[in-house]
Every structure is written in structure tokens, then in C-alpha cells.
Amino acid sequence: MKSLKLEISKYESVNFLWSELIELYGFERAKKIVSQAIDLQKMNGNKNLTVPIIFSGTGGLALIPIKSLKEEHIKNNFNENQVLIFNLKKKSFQVLNEA
């Protein structure tokens, strides 16, 4: 398993990454990517320890420790139906609630 260190403090919270994901992959595929991220969390994560993330440029998925987010002062309480979308090139992220 590859380890990736993200310094969240260097990223900006935005509200356009979900729409960007839809533009890149289409609505159905973007919805499926989010669903797969939630499934990854359910199968391999721990609701009290990890959060699923989506890399918007590639559609790749990973799990990140909640602890690292809290240390970076992101003030959201993550639940089972939330994912983080990251755009590494634009240094931005968005918290997305699965509907």
C-alpha cells in the first residue's frame, strides 16, 4: 500500500470540485466514483479513523486518517456518507455529502 502525505493546510476549501468531477467523467460515472469511495470506507476503513478521498484529476480513491485532518484544523465532523475530493494541481479540496 502506497503512503501519501497531504499537507491539508496548503490546500484551499472550494465548492467546485464536484461539478468538475461531473464535467470530467459525466454525472453517472462521477456518482459511481463517490459510491466506490464510500464502499472503500465501509470495506477497509474505520468510521472513527479514516475518510475516503477522491483525486479529481484521475478519479483515484484512497483513505486518509481523520486524525491528520483534525490536526490541520478542518472543522467538519465526518460521517459515513462523506468523502473528500482533492485536486492536487489546483491545491484544493471539497467535502462532499453523498445523497
SULVEN-V236327 format. One record per residue. N is the residue number from 1. SS is DSSP state (~ for helix, > for strand, _ for the rest). Layout:
N:SS + N:SS
This chain:
1:_ + 2:_ + 3:_ + 4:_ + 5:_ + 6:_ + 7:_ + 8:~ + 9:~ + 10:~ + 11:_ + 12:> + 13:> + 14:_ + 15:_ + 16:_ + 17:~ + 18:~ + 19:~ + 20:~ + 21:~ + 22:~ + 23:~ + 24:~ + 25:~ + 26:_ + 27:~ + 28:~ + 29:~ + 30:~ + 31:~ + 32:~ + 33:~ + 34:~ + 35:~ + 36:~ + 37:~ + 38:~ + 39:~ + 40:~ + 41:~ + 42:~ + 43:~ + 44:~ + 45:_ + 46:_ + 47:_ + 48:_ + 49:_ + 50:> + 51:> + 52:> + 53:> + 54:> + 55:> + 56:_ + 57:_ + 58:_ + 59:_ + 60:> + 61:> + 62:> + 63:> + 64:> + 65:> + 66:~ + 67:~ + 68:~ + 69:~ + 70:~ + 71:~ + 72:_ + 73:_ + 74:_ + 75:_ + 76:_ + 77:_ + 78:_ + 79:_ + 80:_ + 81:_ + 82:> + 83:> + 84:> + 85:> + 86:> + 87:> + 88:_ + 89:_ + 90:_ + 91:_ + 92:> + 93:> + 94:> + 95:> + 96:> + 97:> + 98:_ + 99:_
